[in-house]
Amino acid sequence: MKIVIAGGTGFVGQHLVDHFSSKDDEIIILTRNPNKYQSDHNIHYIEWLTPNGQPELEIGYADVFINLAGESLNSGRWTEERKERILESRMTTTRELIRIMGAMQQPPHTFVNASAVGYYGTSETDIFTEKTQQPGNDFLAEVCDMWEKEADEAKSLDIRVIKTRFGLILDGHDGALPKMALPYQLFAGGPLGSGEQWMSWIHIYDVVKGYDWVIEHSDIKGPVNFTAPNPKRNKEFGKVLGQALKRPHWIPAPSFAIRTALGDMSTLLLEGQYVYPKVLFESGYTFHFPTLKEALEEIYQ
């Protein structure tokens, strides 16, 4: 296949590039600074979102577009200005990708657009699947809802649209897990806030294999939860993490301290949702790391 990836130099993007390039697929990575990177025999960098960029002419054709672009949620306190950038970065890149696909002589057959389980809002009691129709009513839910609606505009080009709602992605070197592990490594780990909040997680390996799966299965479309089938409450997640690191799970971090330090961003730590991967399961996907114990043991073995 020929695959175009926006956000291909980021955390998830790098793993997808490594995977698809190892299969000898041709990868086009859209970036504002193509000169920073060295093209390989099947990995090429094309300029976009700049006055001089004409990506649709350089791409020519493609089978699949993948959109992972957008300002990071966990790189700083959520000021009103940052909230605006978080939303606008996602809307701008998605609109531009749809414009590019529409300008191509033959648009791709599939558009995979990232989203997040934040779409559902937060709850300590509800179980959410892709059948859940209404988004939540907080900032993250609003961002995900608007982002997904923008991605759905690609349907007008007769393109299959898949919206991958990521849970907490587990990797030993990037993402949130190294930051979560640090207190445990310092013998200071423990539950966050009440510890009752659900954490819907997924191993990075299942993210990569899941992307391969949904692209290959042409009957899959719409929202797809990228979460393992066994979410954990924060207090249980911490215990398993401590066991994997051979460290105690004992010092709680009070909610008021986290809220004071992080403001609205504290939602990422203190609130959560139980999200079940109904579409992946019903389509026959087999998780390589279905339990948290297996996932963390693989990462920290």
C-alpha positions as CSV (number, residue, x, y, z in Angstrom):
1,M,0.0,0.0,0.0
2,K,0.9,3.7,-0.2
3,I,0.1,5.3,3.1
4,V,0.1,9.1,3.9
5,I,0.6,9.9,7.6
6,A,0.1,13.3,9.2
7,G,1.8,13.2,12.6
8,G,4.1,10.5,11.5
9,T,7.1,11.8,13.5
10,G,5.1,11.7,16.8
11,F,4.8,8.9,19.4
12,V,2.2,6.7,17.7
13,G,3.2,7.8,14.2
14,Q,6.8,6.5,14.6
15,H,5.6,3.1,15.6
16,L,3.2,3.0,12.6
17,V,5.9,4.1,10.2
18,D,8.2,1.4,11.5
19,H,5.5,-1.2,11.1
20,F,4.2,-0.4,7.7
21,S,7.7,0.3,6.2
22,S,8.8,-3.1,7.5
23,K,6.0,-4.6,5.3
24,D,7.5,-2.7,2.3
25,D,4.5,-0.3,2.2
26,E,5.4,3.1,0.8
27,I,5.0,5.8,3.5
28,I,4.6,9.5,2.9
29,I,5.0,11.6,6.1
30,L,3.6,15.1,6.0
31,T,5.6,17.6,7.9
32,R,6.3,21.3,8.1
33,N,10.0,20.7,8.0
34,P,10.9,17.9,5.6
35,N,14.6,19.0,5.5
36,K,14.9,17.8,9.1
37,Y,14.5,14.2,8.1
38,Q,16.3,11.7,5.8
39,S,14.1,9.9,3.3
40,D,14.6,6.1,3.0
41,H,13.8,3.8,0.1
42,N,10.1,3.6,1.1
43,I,9.7,6.5,3.5
44,H,9.4,10.0,2.1
45,Y,8.8,13.4,3.7
46,I,6.6,16.0,2.1
47,E,6.0,19.6,3.1
48,W,2.6,20.7,4.1
49,L,0.8,23.5,6.1
50,T,3.2,26.0,4.7
51,P,2.7,28.6,1.9
52,N,5.0,26.7,-0.4
53,G,3.7,23.2,0.2
54,Q,1.7,21.5,-2.5
55,P,1.4,18.0,-1.1
56,E,-1.4,16.8,-3.3
57,L,0.9,17.2,-6.4
58,E,3.8,15.4,-4.7
59,I,1.7,12.5,-3.3
60,G,0.1,11.6,-6.6
61,Y,-2.0,8.8,-5.3
62,A,-2.4,6.9,-2.1
63,D,-4.4,4.1,-0.7
64,V,-4.8,5.3,2.9
65,F,-4.5,8.6,4.8
66,I,-3.8,8.5,8.6
67,N,-4.2,11.6,10.7
68,L,-2.5,11.7,14.1
69,A,-1.7,15.4,14.0
70,G,-2.6,17.8,16.8
71,E,-1.2,19.6,19.8
72,S,-0.4,17.3,22.7
73,L,-2.9,17.2,25.6
74,N,-0.3,16.6,28.3
75,S,2.5,19.1,27.5
76,G,1.4,21.9,29.8
77,R,-1.3,23.5,31.9
78,W,-4.6,24.0,30.1
79,T,-4.9,27.7,29.8
80,E,-7.6,29.1,27.6
81,E,-5.0,29.8,25.0
82,R,-3.8,26.2,25.1
83,K,-7.3,24.8,24.9
84,E,-7.8,26.9,21.8
85,R,-4.6,25.5,20.3
86,I,-5.5,21.9,21.2
87,L,-8.8,22.2,19.3
88,E,-7.7,24.4,16.4
89,S,-4.7,22.3,15.7
90,R,-6.9,19.2,15.2
91,M,-9.5,21.1,13.1
92,T,-6.9,22.7,10.8
93,T,-5.0,19.6,10.0
94,T,-8.1,17.5,9.4
95,R,-9.6,20.2,7.1
96,E,-6.3,20.3,5.2
97,L,-6.1,16.6,4.8
98,I,-9.7,16.5,3.4
99,R,-8.8,19.3,1.0
100,I,-5.7,17.3,-0.2
101,M,-7.7,14.1,-0.6
102,G,-10.4,16.0,-2.6
103,A,-7.7,17.6,-4.9
104,M,-6.3,14.2,-5.8
105,Q,-7.3,12.7,-9.1
106,Q,-8.1,9.4,-7.3
107,P,-8.8,9.9,-3.5
108,P,-7.7,7.2,-1.1
109,H,-10.1,4.5,-0.2
110,T,-9.6,4.9,3.6
111,F,-9.1,7.8,6.0
112,V,-8.1,6.8,9.6
113,N,-8.5,9.8,11.9
114,A,-7.3,9.7,15.5
115,S,-9.6,10.5,18.4
116,A,-9.7,9.6,22.1
117,V,-11.9,7.9,24.7
118,G,-12.4,11.4,26.1
119,Y,-15.3,11.5,23.6
120,Y,-17.4,9.7,26.2
121,G,-16.9,12.1,29.1
122,T,-16.1,10.6,32.5
123,S,-17.9,8.2,34.7
124,E,-17.1,5.7,37.5
125,T,-20.2,3.5,36.8
126,D,-21.0,3.6,33.0
127,I,-19.5,1.2,30.4
128,F,-19.0,2.9,27.0
129,T,-18.8,1.2,23.6
130,E,-18.9,2.5,20.1
131,K,-22.7,2.3,20.3
132,T,-22.7,5.1,22.8
133,Q,-24.2,7.9,20.8
134,Q,-23.9,11.1,22.8
135,P,-20.5,12.6,23.7
136,G,-19.7,13.8,27.2
137,N,-20.1,17.5,28.2
138,D,-16.5,18.4,29.2
139,F,-13.7,20.0,27.2
140,L,-12.1,16.8,25.9
141,A,-15.5,15.4,24.8
142,E,-16.2,18.6,22.9
143,V,-12.8,18.4,21.2
144,C,-13.2,14.8,20.2
145,D,-16.8,15.4,19.0
146,M,-15.8,18.3,16.8
147,W,-12.7,16.6,15.5
148,E,-14.7,13.5,14.5
149,K,-17.4,15.5,12.8
150,E,-14.7,17.3,10.8
151,A,-13.2,13.9,9.8
152,D,-16.6,12.7,8.7
153,E,-16.5,15.3,5.9
154,A,-14.3,12.9,4.0
155,K,-17.4,10.7,3.4
156,S,-18.5,13.2,0.8
157,L,-15.5,12.0,-1.3
158,D,-16.7,8.4,-1.0
159,I,-13.9,7.6,1.4
160,R,-14.2,5.1,4.2
161,V,-13.7,7.0,7.5
162,I,-12.5,5.2,10.7
163,K,-12.2,7.2,14.0
164,T,-9.8,5.5,16.4
165,R,-10.6,6.5,19.9
166,F,-7.4,6.0,21.9
167,G,-7.2,5.0,25.5
168,L,-4.1,5.4,27.6
169,I,-1.3,4.1,25.3
170,L,1.3,2.1,27.2
171,D,4.9,2.2,26.0
172,G,8.1,2.1,28.1
173,H,9.8,5.1,26.4
174,D,7.1,7.5,25.4
175,G,3.6,8.6,26.2
176,A,2.2,8.9,29.7
177,L,3.5,5.7,31.2
178,P,7.1,6.8,31.9
179,K,5.8,9.8,33.8
180,M,3.4,7.5,35.7
181,A,6.2,5.1,36.5
182,L,8.6,7.7,37.9
183,P,7.1,8.0,41.4
184,Y,7.1,4.3,41.7
185,Q,10.7,4.1,40.7
186,L,11.4,6.6,43.4
187,F,9.4,4.5,45.9
188,A,6.7,7.1,46.1
189,G,3.9,5.7,44.0
190,G,0.3,5.4,45.0
191,P,-3.3,6.1,43.9
192,L,-4.2,9.4,42.4
193,G,-7.1,11.1,44.1
194,S,-9.8,8.7,45.1
195,G,-8.2,5.9,43.0
196,E,-11.7,4.9,41.8
197,Q,-11.4,6.5,38.4
198,W,-11.3,4.0,35.5
199,M,-8.2,3.8,33.2
200,S,-8.9,2.4,29.8
201,W,-5.5,1.5,28.4
202,I,-3.9,-0.3,25.4
203,H,-0.3,-1.5,24.7
204,I,1.4,0.3,21.8
205,Y,1.8,-3.0,20.0
206,D,-2.0,-3.5,19.9
207,V,-2.3,0.1,18.6
208,V,-0.1,-0.8,15.7
209,K,-1.6,-4.2,15.0
210,G,-5.1,-2.7,15.4
211,Y,-4.4,-0.1,12.8
212,D,-3.3,-2.8,10.4
213,W,-6.4,-4.7,11.2
214,V,-9.0,-1.9,10.6
215,I,-7.3,-0.9,7.4
216,E,-7.3,-4.4,6.0
217,H,-11.0,-5.1,7.0
218,S,-13.0,-3.0,4.6
219,D,-16.2,-3.5,6.5
220,I,-14.9,-1.6,9.6
221,K,-15.9,2.1,9.6
222,G,-16.9,4.8,12.1
223,P,-15.6,4.9,15.7
224,V,-13.4,2.2,16.9
225,N,-12.3,2.0,20.5
226,F,-8.5,1.4,20.8
227,T,-8.5,0.1,24.4
228,A,-7.7,-3.3,25.8
229,P,-10.7,-5.4,27.0
230,N,-9.7,-5.1,30.7
231,P,-9.7,-1.5,32.0
232,K,-8.5,-1.0,35.6
233,R,-9.5,1.5,38.3
234,N,-6.5,3.8,39.1
235,K,-5.8,2.1,42.4
236,E,-5.6,-1.3,40.8
237,F,-3.6,0.0,37.9
238,G,-1.1,1.4,40.3
239,K,-0.8,-1.9,42.2
240,V,0.0,-3.8,38.9
241,L,2.4,-1.1,37.9
242,G,4.2,-1.3,41.3
243,Q,4.4,-5.1,41.0
244,A,5.9,-4.8,37.5
245,L,8.5,-2.4,38.7
246,K,9.0,-4.3,42.0
247,R,8.1,-1.1,43.9
248,P,5.5,-0.4,46.6
249,H,2.1,1.2,45.9
250,W,1.4,3.2,49.0
251,I,1.6,7.0,48.9
252,P,-1.6,8.6,47.6
253,A,-1.6,11.9,45.8
254,P,-4.6,14.0,47.0
255,S,-7.0,15.4,44.5
256,F,-6.7,19.0,45.7
257,A,-3.0,19.0,45.2
258,I,-3.2,17.6,41.6
259,R,-6.0,20.1,40.8
260,T,-3.9,23.0,42.2
261,A,-0.9,21.9,40.2
262,L,-2.6,21.2,36.9
263,G,-5.9,23.0,36.8
264,D,-8.3,21.7,34.2
265,M,-5.6,19.3,32.9
266,S,-6.1,17.3,36.2
267,T,-9.1,15.7,34.5
268,L,-6.6,13.4,32.7
269,L,-5.5,12.0,36.0
270,L,-8.5,12.3,38.3
271,E,-11.3,11.3,36.1
272,G,-11.8,8.5,33.6
273,Q,-14.1,6.1,31.8
274,Y,-14.6,2.4,31.3
275,V,-14.3,1.9,27.5
276,Y,-14.9,-1.5,25.9
277,P,-13.4,-2.3,22.4
278,K,-16.6,-3.8,21.0
279,V,-15.8,-3.2,17.3
280,L,-12.4,-4.8,17.4
281,F,-13.7,-7.8,19.3
282,E,-16.7,-8.4,17.1
283,S,-14.5,-8.1,13.9
284,G,-12.3,-10.9,15.2
285,Y,-9.3,-9.0,16.4
286,T,-7.2,-10.8,19.0
287,F,-5.4,-8.6,21.5
288,H,-1.7,-9.5,22.1
289,F,-1.8,-7.9,25.5
290,P,-5.4,-8.2,26.9
291,T,-4.5,-7.8,30.5
292,L,-2.5,-5.0,32.3
293,K,-0.2,-7.5,34.0
294,E,0.8,-8.9,30.6
295,A,1.3,-5.5,29.1
296,L,3.4,-4.1,31.9
297,E,5.5,-7.2,32.3
298,E,6.4,-7.0,28.6
299,I,7.3,-3.4,28.9
300,Y,9.4,-3.8,32.1
301,Q,10.8,-7.3,31.7
